[in-house]
C-alpha cells in the first residue's frame, strides 16, 4: 500500500485511518500514467506523492500555509 512506504504522512495526517481508503477510492482508479497533475492546497504533499506513485509524469503542489510547506520539505 502506498502510504505504508511514507510513514511521515501517518504522523501528520489528521485522518490517518482513512487515508488508505481515500487512496483506493480516488487515486488508484484514475488513469494517471503520463499525466501532468496540479495539486492545489497540497498540504504536506501526501496526495502529490500518491499521484506520482500512480504514474503521473509530473506533479506540482501548491500550498499557501508556510507550516505545511515546511512539513513537506
C-alpha positions in Angstrom: 0.0 0.0 0.0 1.3 3.4 -1.0 1.1 5.1 2.4 3.0 2.3 4.2 6.0 3.5 2.2 5.7 7.0 3.6 5.4 6.8 7.4 5.9 10.5 7.9 2.5 11.1 6.5 1.0 9.0 9.2 2.3 11.3 11.9 0.8 14.4 10.3 -2.4 13.2 8.7 -5.4 14.0 11.0 -7.5 11.4 9.2 -4.8 8.7 9.1 -7.2 5.7 9.5 -9.0 6.8 6.3 -6.0 7.7 4.1 -5.7 4.3 2.5 -9.4 4.2 1.8 -9.2 7.6 0.1 -6.2 6.5 -1.9 -8.1 3.3 -3.1 -11.2 5.3 -3.9 -9.7 8.4 -5.5 -6.1 7.9 -6.8 -6.0 4.2 -7.6 -8.9 4.1 -10.1 -7.6 7.2 -12.0 -5.5 6.7 -15.1 -2.6 9.0 -14.2 0.1 7.3 -16.3 1.9 10.1 -18.0 -0.4 12.8 -16.7 0.6 16.2 -15.5 -1.2 17.0 -12.2 -1.7 20.2 -10.3 -2.3 19.6 -6.6 -3.9 22.7 -5.2 -3.9 23.2 -1.4 -1.5 20.3 -1.3 -0.9 20.5 2.5 2.2 18.5 3.2 2.3 16.7 -0.2 0.7 13.3 0.6 -1.5 13.3 -2.5 1.2 14.8 -4.6 3.4 11.8 -3.9 0.3 9.5 -4.4 -0.2 10.9 -7.9 3.4 10.3 -8.7 3.1 6.8 -7.4 0.1 6.2 -9.6 2.1 7.0 -12.7 1.8 10.8 -13.2 4.7 12.2 -15.2 4.9 15.3 -13.1 3.0 16.9 -10.2 3.1 20.5 -9.0 1.9 21.0 -5.4 0.7 24.5 -4.5 0.3 25.3 -0.8 -0.2 28.7 0.9 0.5 27.8 4.5 4.1 28.1 5.4 3.8 25.5 8.2 2.6 22.8 5.7 5.3 23.7 3.3 7.9 23.2 6.0 6.4 19.7 6.8 6.5 18.8 3.1 10.2 19.5 2.9 
